[in-house]
Each structure stands twice: as C-alpha cells, then as structure tokens.
C-alpha cells in the first residue's frame, strides 16, 4: 500500500509539473546569425520545404559563398523522424563565360562577329575546339579552322545551360521522405568573411575629470550572402578554432550620441564568453559594413588623467593615460568586448569635437579598471641622465637623474616608473623622493610639479642575479 501511495504521488507531481511547465517556443521560418569577432559566423536558415514521398533532390540556394561545407547540418524541425538525408553536396561551380565555354568544347556553337563600317558583321556556326582567355579556336561548317580574337566577337550563342553549373552557390541534398507534404527545415553552417568588432567613443569634459562613453558594433559582411530580417547575436571572447588567421575588417569612426537610449543589445554570460543579442531583427547585406549602438551611453564617468614616465622606454616621453572603472555606479558594469576606444574633447571656441587619442582594450569584465594610453605630453618634458654605473659579475648599481620640466600653466603630478628586468633582485639604495613598489619589476616615484616649474628625481638602484 505504501509503495502504491509513493507511485501515485510521483505520477501526480510529474503530471502537475508538465501541466504548468512553460510551453516550448515553436520554431519559425527565418534566418538567425551568430557572429564571432574572429571573422566567422554560424548561420541558421529555417525554411518551409515541400517533399514528395520517397527520394527527393533538394536545392538550397542563397547560401554564403564563404561557407564551410563540412559544417553543414540539416534538420527537419516540424517532424524530425519524417526526413532522412542520404547524400549532401555543395555546388559552387558558378556560371561565367569561362566555365560555359569549357563545357562546350567539341560542341556546336554560334558566334556573331563584329562588323566595321558598311560591314554588318557575320555569323559563324561550327565546332568549338578551344577557348582560352576569351579567344576561340573554331571549326566552321566548311571545315575551315578559325582563330577568333575576343575583341572581334560580338556575341556567342549556346543552346542551354549545362546541368553541372549553378547560378548561385547551392546546397544539394538527396533526402528520403516518409510522406508527401510540407515540412519546416533548418540548415545550419559556418561561414567565413563575416565578423564584428567593437568601437568606442569617449568624450572628455572641460576639466578632463569625466568622460561620456558609448560603444558601437561594426559588422562587416563579405561572406557572399545577404541575411534578411535576421536575428543577430554576437559572441565576445577568445573562442578557439583550428583555422588559419584571417585579415581583420577595417575600423570605423563613430561620434558619441548626445541622448541616452535603450540599449540595442542585451548582454549575458554564455559559457566562458559573453553573448550580445540584438533586440530587433536586422538585415545584413553582402559587401556591407553596418554599425549598431550596443551599449547605453554612460554619461559623466569619473576619470583619472595620469602622466607617466617609464624610464626604461626608449621613447623619452611622458605618457598620457586615462583610467576609469567599468561599474554600474558609472552607468557601465557590463562585459566590454575588445575594440578600439577613440577619445574626443570639445574645442570651446566652436564646440566641435576634436580627436585627442585612441587605444585598444581587450575583453574587459565588469568591475574591472580600464587604462587608456592616448598619447604623449608635449608640455611636460623629461630629461634623463645616467650619473653613475658600477658592474660586477652578478651585480649592477646605477644612479639615475630625471629632470622634469612642466611648461603648463597649471600644476601636474608625474609618476616616474623605473622598470627592472625579469629574474633580478633589486632595491633602491637612496632617492630624493619616496617610491612605491608597484610589482616585481616596477618602482614608482610620485613627483608634484607646480605650474611652469622644474623638479629633479635622483635615485640609486642595485640589481643582483
């Protein structure tokens, strides 16, 4: 009795959970496109196809010419067990003059030659013996051999299109259908020559303490197909593929929008990557670069402007860096795909945006700090002098002097970084300024300079190995 009660309770729970479960979304016709930043995409194309009972030859056109034929997958969505695939082919030998003429070798063709002046030209019919670069070797009905230059040919007439040529790249299946009728089928494949990258704009305020930040997705489609009214998804992350590296698509510049709007893309974690889904359908045409705003403009993001002099760098300049936090408090706080950030500032004379530098970021998780190296300072000038250097077999001791000249009309803070080689022990023996050990290789000195002033940093560093 007890076992019967347990059994009935289990059945009841299963029945109730089934009754109240959300219904599965029915598959629909249309195209869905998941684009990866590594210049490839996964295409899912769902169409209604009419089958006859028994073996059918299906021709699936309007596929990408950059398709990977080994990735093609065919599914019958409306009745999975009703259709079985016997063979699968990809036909890519497209119709052109050369392919047509090669298939008419040793066959009769009609050629119309150009006329000149009162000569209206003439028509020849005969056997095509050879066709190279548009030039024909032709055996006429009179058994004479004609060599026809392509510049003399007005028109070539052929009887019909050969069966093994197609107008567009085509997937061909040999499918067996259990019953006659219409079925909803989905074709999934990967294609190269379509990719995306992120482009960002940052607008500095007048005192350079805040930025307005926005991001755009740039999709470049050279795959050989147009994806009409497609569901668009983007994958950001380092997805491993066994493939040769492809050239990247060109960068595009986009200015910052003045008004905040709802984000066009919804972002969410997906496995170890991040997935961005466009909230509406969009058409991505072949040979088209399309830009779509993908994050809501973040206005007034607190930003630190840093002047950094790296003593070990050959370029004897003071770097300008901007640092800010990718947090919800700063109206950001989403995973940012890798891309280029262009920085602008308004010229107060005419309110025009002027470009002041750019940098690239890698995929950046939320709550992480971004640091942009946008250029070198013109009015903060360093001058380095090596005052002393002593060496032994396993030791080096050097005394460095760095003079910093601030030619600006306001005070600045300059961070002087001494960079040490890997695999050495190091310490600062004495210095004119306090320093912070930033990491295993970096000692940072903090130098305050008043407007139109000069300061000198001097220190002795010892290295052993």
Secondary structure, DSSP 8 states (H G I E B T S, - for coil): -HHHHHHHHHHHHHHHHHHHS-------SEEEEEEETTTEEEEEEEEEEEE-SEEEEEEE-S--TTB-GGG-EEEESS-TTTEEEEEEEEE--B--HHHHHHHTTTSEEEEEE--BTTB--EEEEEEEEEEETTEEEEEETTS-EEEE-GGGEEEEE-SS--TT-BSS-EEEEEEEESSSEEEEEEEEEEEESEEEEEEEEEEE-TTSSEEEEEEEEEEEE-SS--EEEEEEEEEES-----S--------------SS----SEEEEEETTEEEEEESS-EEE-TTEEEEEEEEEEEEEEE-EEEEEEETT-SS---EEEEEEE-SGGGT--S-B-SEEEEEEEEETTTTEEEEEEEEEE--B-TT-EEEEEEEE-SSEEEEEEEEEEEEETTEEEEEEEEEEEE-SSS-EEEEEEEE--TT-EEEEEEESS-EEEEETTEEEEEEEE-TTEEEEEEEEEEEE-
